[in-house]
Amino acid sequence: MTPKCSDIKLFLILSFFCLNNLIFAQEKIIKSGDKWRFYDKATPPKIGWMNSNHITSSWKKGISGLGYGDEAVTTIIDFGKDPNNKRITAYFSKTFQISNPNDFVLYQINIEKDDGIVLYLNGKEIFRKDMPIGKIHHDTKASGLIVSGQSEAFLHTIYITPEDLHRGENIISASVHQGTEKSEDLIFNLELFGLDTQKALPTLIKERSIKSSNLDLKLKNLSYKHELEKKEFQYELMKQEKNSYSIYLLFLLFIFLSLTSGLAYALVVNRKKLSTATTKNDILEKQNQFKDAEIMDISLNSINNKNFLKEIKKELGFSIQNKSLPIVNKEIQKIIGNIDFNLDTSENWSSLKNHFNAIHSGYLDKLKSLYPNLTDVELRHCIFIKLHLQTKEIANILHIDPRSVQSARYRIKKKMNLDESTNLKDYLLNINT
């Protein structure tokens, strides 16, 4: 490792002091018996406690050493209500002033603790002893136990250099952890010295060398990490390029499936709509057929009523032929006139034909197209035959003799060019519409 210019300069200056046998006194910056702020509650302190006077300003105050269960303790802290279930961690913080960190070539920290400790300077961890690696929590237990008598002296010494300190206010903090809830004692005490003597030179050079080595190690680690990240990035880039085609195909497949699903859904919806519309049309058609059948029945009844009226008219006419009562004759003639008025209308026949044609799917239209020379009276005969009415029933409705019905059938067969062996009723029932 190539020494830095600043390290060489420092070494020359220190060597000069050594050669001249200059001896300077050490100074206690933090002493045993100084006041500290401490936190001994069951819940953890607020985040950032190790570097915040604002947070620690509400903490309790006490003179070091601090703790419980040991003769070296000056300020007793609270460990909870249950001696067999003591609180694992206690926290300590102190603010001190350094007018010029370079007034001393080195700083020495002596620590007394029981069981484990994590020490912070201005929020940065500078020392960890008898504690597990990794992040420290409020319930983290010490990894080692201090046997009776070991915590009665300052057992641990560490060194810091001037660049570790701030000009003016500095904060040193610690969390002290028990190894078990049944631990009998906890203690914390700390002293800080500023050194400027010959004896400090080897330690200073050692600390500088350690820091330089640590810095080089950090730089190497950063370089290695950078190269590793670069390799990982290249690998991920190659992996993405390799998978891009597959992703593209998957995307196309997704689009295809989406379109297919959409079309299938649209077809299903359209089929349902068509089925619903068809069902509604069928229902309406059946309703219309039912209504047409009802109206046709009404029309037939009306025709029957007219035939009945014809019979009444005939009988009334016959009954008054030999009568001489003028008043009776006049009234009967009036009734006959009203009956004639009702008989003359052709609306019922027209209504009957329309509804018959609707129920039988245009039967009359088909019949007229096949045999346009059929008269309206002959078409009426065809309607009655299609409705399975007997000869006598047809004669009554049309107010004619049954033989006239037979004659009308003969004329219809002749106009249809049917031979004698063909049954007119069967023929009419089998006409396809």
ZAMAR-614881 format. One line per 8 residues: their letters; for each residue x negated, y negated, z of C-alpha. Coordinates in steps of 0.2 Angstrom, whole numbers, padded with zeros to 4 digits. Layout:
ZAMAR-614881
A = X/Y/Z; ...
This chain:
ZAMAR-614881
MTPKCSDI = 0000/0000/0000; -0007/-0017/-0005; -0007/-0029/0010; 0003/-0045/0007; -0006/-0062/0008; 0005/-0068/0023; -0001/-0052/0032; -0019/-0055/0028
KLFLILSF = -0018/-0073/0034; -0009/-0068/0050; -0022/-0055/0053; -0036/-0068/0051; -0028/-0080/0062; -0026/-0067/0076; -0043/-0061/0074; -0050/-0078/0076
FCLNNLIF = -0040/-0080/0092; -0047/-0063/0098; -0065/-0068/0093; -0063/-0084/0103; -0056/-0073/0118; -0042/-0085/0120; -0029/-0078/0132; -0011/-0085/0133
AQEKIIKS = 0002/-0081/0146; 0018/-0072/0142; 0035/-0080/0145; 0051/-0071/0151; 0065/-0077/0140; 0079/-0066/0148; 0075/-0059/0165; 0083/-0046/0176
GDKWRFYD = 0096/-0055/0187; 0102/-0066/0173; 0120/-0069/0169; 0129/-0058/0156; 0146/-0057/0149; 0154/-0039/0150; 0170/-0030/0144; 0175/-0015/0154
KATPPKIG = 0193/-0012/0148; 0201/0004/0142; 0205/-0003/0124; 0190/-0008/0112; 0185/-0026/0111; 0190/-0037/0095; 0180/-0033/0079; 0164/-0044/0078
WMNSNHIT = 0161/-0045/0097; 0143/-0042/0095; 0140/-0059/0086; 0154/-0070/0092; 0154/-0082/0107; 0172/-0086/0104; 0177/-0067/0107; 0166/-0065/0122
SSWKKGIS = 0170/-0082/0130; 0185/-0073/0139; 0175/-0058/0145; 0170/-0057/0164; 0153/-0063/0170; 0140/-0054/0181; 0122/-0053/0186; 0111/-0039/0179
GLGYGDEA = 0109/-0025/0182; 0127/-0021/0178; 0136/-0005/0180; 0142/0007/0194; 0135/0022/0204; 0117/0016/0206; 0107/0006/0218; 0100/-0004/0204
VTTIIDFG = 0117/-0011/0200; 0120/-0029/0205; 0137/-0032/0197; 0149/-0017/0198; 0161/-0015/0183; 0177/-0006/0182; 0177/0012/0175; 0196/0015/0177
KDPNNKRI = 0207/0023/0191; 0202/0041/0189; 0184/0045/0194; 0185/0061/0184; 0191/0052/0168; 0180/0037/0167; 0180/0025/0152; 0167/0030/0140
TAYFSKTF = 0160/0013/0134; 0156/-0004/0142; 0150/-0019/0132; 0138/-0033/0136; 0133/-0049/0128; 0122/-0064/0131; 0117/-0080/0122; 0100/-0087/0124
QISNPNDF = 0090/-0102/0116; 0074/-0101/0106; 0068/-0118/0101; 0055/-0111/0089; 0053/-0093/0086; 0035/-0095/0080; 0029/-0101/0097; 0026/-0083/0101
VLYQINIE = 0017/-0070/0089; 0028/-0056/0096; 0043/-0053/0107; 0045/-0038/0119; 0062/-0031/0125; 0063/-0019/0140; 0079/-0009/0142; 0086/0000/0156
KDDGIVLY = 0102/0011/0151; 0112/0026/0157; 0117/0036/0146; 0116/0030/0128; 0115/0013/0120; 0116/0003/0104; 0108/-0014/0104; 0112/-0029/0093
LNGKEIFR = 0103/-0045/0089; 0113/-0058/0081; 0125/-0045/0075; 0112/-0033/0068; 0108/-0017/0076; 0090/-0016/0081; 0090/-0001/0093; 0099/0015/0096
KDMPIGKI = 0095/0028/0109; 0103/0044/0115; 0118/0041/0102; 0124/0050/0087; 0120/0044/0070; 0134/0036/0060; 0147/0023/0065; 0150/0020/0083
HHDTKASG = 0167/0019/0091; 0175/0014/0107; 0176/0033/0112; 0159/0039/0105; 0150/0048/0118; 0131/0048/0121; 0122/0062/0114; 0111/0064/0129
LIVSGQSE = 0113/0063/0148; 0102/0053/0160; 0098/0064/0176; 0098/0056/0193; 0083/0043/0196; 0079/0041/0177; 0089/0024/0176; 0080/0016/0190
AFLHTIYI = 0066/0008/0179; 0065/0000/0162; 0062/0016/0152; 0063/0009/0134; 0052/-0005/0126; 0055/-0012/0108; 0047/-0026/0099; 0054/-0039/0087
TPEDLHRG = 0045/-0052/0077; 0048/-0071/0076; 0058/-0069/0059; 0071/-0058/0069; 0076/-0073/0079; 0085/-0089/0074; 0079/-0106/0079; 0091/-0112/0092
ENIISASV = 0105/-0101/0098; 0104/-0082/0098; 0115/-0068/0104; 0110/-0051/0110; 0123/-0038/0113; 0124/-0020/0118; 0137/-0006/0120; 0133/0007/0133
HQGTEKSE = 0141/0025/0132; 0143/0038/0144; 0139/0056/0140; 0155/0063/0149; 0170/0056/0157; 0164/0063/0174; 0147/0054/0174; 0143/0047/0191
DLIFNLEL = 0134/0031/0185; 0132/0018/0172; 0119/0005/0171; 0113/-0009/0159; 0098/-0021/0161; 0087/-0030/0149; 0072/-0041/0149; 0065/-0051/0134
FGLDTQKA = 0047/-0058/0134; 0038/-0069/0122; 0020/-0063/0119; 0005/-0073/0113; -0010/-0063/0120; -0024/-0052/0113; -0014/-0037/0119; 0000/-0041/0107
LPTLIKER = -0011/-0041/0091; -0011/-0022/0088; 0007/-0021/0092; 0011/-0036/0080; 0000/-0028/0066; 0009/-0012/0069; 0026/-0020/0069; 0022/-0030/0053
SIKSSNLD = 0015/-0014/0045; 0031/-0005/0050; 0042/-0018/0043; 0032/-0019/0027; 0033/0000/0025; 0052/-0001/0029; 0054/-0015/0016; 0044/-0005/0003
LKLKNLSY = 0055/0010/0007; 0071/0000/0005; 0065/-0006/-0011; 0061/0011/-0017; 0078/0017/-0011; 0086/0003/-0020; 0076/0007/-0036; 0081/0025/-0034
KHELEKKE = 0099/0021/-0031; 0099/0010/-0046; 0092/0023/-0057; 0104/0036/-0050; 0119/0024/-0053; 0112/0021/-0071; 0111/0040/-0074; 0128/0042/-0067
FQYELMKQ = 0135/0028/-0078; 0127/0036/-0094; 0134/0053/-0089; 0151/0046/-0086; 0150/0036/-0103; 0145/0052/-0112; 0159/0062/-0103; 0172/0048/-0108
EKNSYSIY = 0166/0049/-0126; 0167/0068/-0126; 0185/0067/-0119; 0191/0052/-0129; 0196/0064/-0143; 0206/0075/-0131; 0214/0060/-0123; 0219/0054/-0141
LLFLLFIF = 0227/0070/-0145; 0236/0071/-0128; 0242/0054/-0132; 0249/0059/-0149; 0256/0074/-0142; 0265/0064/-0128; 0272/0052/-0142; 0278/0067/-0152
LSLTSGLA = 0286/0075/-0137; 0294/0058/-0132; 0301/0056/-0150; 0307/0074/-0150; 0315/0072/-0133; 0323/0056/-0138; 0330/0063/-0155; 0336/0079/-0145
YALVVNRK = 0345/0068/-0132; 0353/0057/-0146; 0359/0073/-0155; 0367/0080/-0139; 0375/0063/-0135; 0382/0062/-0153; 0388/0079/-0152; 0397/0076/-0135
KLSTATTK = 0405/0060/-0142; 0410/0069/-0158; 0417/0083/-0148; 0426/0071/-0137; 0433/0062/-0152; 0439/0078/-0160; 0447/0083/-0144; 0456/0067/-0142
NDILEKQN = 0462/0068/-0160; 0468/0086/-0158; 0478/0080/-0142; 0485/0065/-0152; 0489/0076/-0167; 0498/0088/-0156; 0507/0074/-0147; 0513/0067/-0164
QFKDAEIM = 0518/0084/-0170; 0528/0086/-0154; 0536/0069/-0156; 0540/0073/-0174; 0548/0089/-0169; 0559/0080/-0156; 0564/0067/-0169; 0568/0080/-0182
DISLNSIN = 0579/0089/-0169; 0588/0072/-0166; 0590/0070/-0185; 0597/0087/-0187; 0609/0084/-0173; 0614/0068/-0181; 0617/0077/-0197; 0628/0089/-0188
NKNFLKEI = 0637/0075/-0180; 0641/0068/-0197; 0647/0084/-0203; 0658/0085/-0188; 0664/0068/-0192; 0668/0074/-0209; 0679/0088/-0203; 0688/0075/-0192
KKELGFSI = 0691/0064/-0206; 0697/0078/-0217; 0709/0084/-0203; 0715/0066/-0199; 0718/0063/-0218; 0728/0079/-0219; 0738/0075/-0203; 0744/0058/-0209
QNKSLPIV = 0749/0063/-0227; 0768/0066/-0222; 0769/0054/-0207; 0779/0038/-0208; 0774/0029/-0192; 0766/0013/-0198; 0757/0010/-0182; 0749/0027/-0181
NKEIQKII = 0745/0027/-0199; 0736/0011/-0197; 0726/0016/-0182; 0721/0032/-0190; 0716/0023/-0206; 0705/0012/-0196; 0696/0027/-0188; 0694/0035/-0205
GNIDFNLD = 0686/0019/-0211; 0673/0019/-0196; 0669/0037/-0199; 0666/0033/-0218; 0655/0019/-0213; 0644/0031/-0202; 0644/0044/-0216; 0638/0032/-0230
TSENWSSL = 0621/0029/-0221; 0606/0039/-0228; 0594/0034/-0214; 0595/0050/-0205; 0591/0060/-0220; 0576/0049/-0224; 0570/0051/-0205; 0572/0069/-0206
KNHFNAIH = 0561/0071/-0222; 0548/0060/-0215; 0546/0069/-0199; 0547/0086/-0207; 0533/0081/-0219; 0523/0075/-0204; 0525/0092/-0194; 0522/0103/-0209
SGYLDKLK = 0507/0094/-0215; 0514/0086/-0231; 0525/0100/-0236; 0537/0090/-0246; 0523/0080/-0255; 0516/0097/-0260; 0533/0103/-0266; 0537/0087/-0276
SLYPNLTD = 0520/0088/-0284; 0523/0106/-0289; 0541/0104/-0295; 0544/0085/-0298; 0561/0090/-0306; 0569/0094/-0290; 0583/0083/-0284; 0584/0075/-0266
VELRHCIF = 0599/0087/-0263; 0588/0102/-0268; 0574/0096/-0258; 0586/0096/-0243; 0590/0114/-0246; 0571/0118/-0246; 0569/0109/-0230; 0584/0119/-0222
IKLHLQTK = 0577/0136/-0229; 0559/0131/-0222; 0568/0128/-0205; 0575/0146/-0206; 0593/0140/-0206; 0606/0152/-0212; 0618/0149/-0227; 0633/0145/-0216
EIANILHI = 0623/0133/-0206; 0617/0124/-0222; 0634/0124/-0228; 0641/0116/-0212; 0627/0103/-0212; 0630/0098/-0230; 0649/0100/-0229; 0650/0112/-0244
DPRSVQSA = 0656/0129/-0247; 0643/0143/-0243; 0645/0148/-0262; 0638/0131/-0266; 0623/0135/-0255; 0620/0151/-0266; 0622/0141/-0282; 0610/0128/-0276
RYRIKKKM = 0597/0142/-0272; 0599/0149/-0290; 0596/0132/-0298; 0581/0129/-0287; 0573/0146/-0292; 0577/0142/-0310; 0568/0126/-0309; 0553/0134/-0300
NLDESTNL = 0553/0148/-0314; 0555/0162/-0301; 0561/0179/-0307; 0576/0188/-0299; 0566/0199/-0288; 0557/0184/-0279; 0565/0179/-0263; 0566/0160/-0262
KDYLLNIN = 0564/0160/-0243; 0548/0170/-0243; 0541/0159/-0258; 0545/0143/-0249; 0537/0149/-0233; 0521/0154/-0241; 0518/0138/-0251; 0500/0133/-0246
T = 0499/0115/-0240
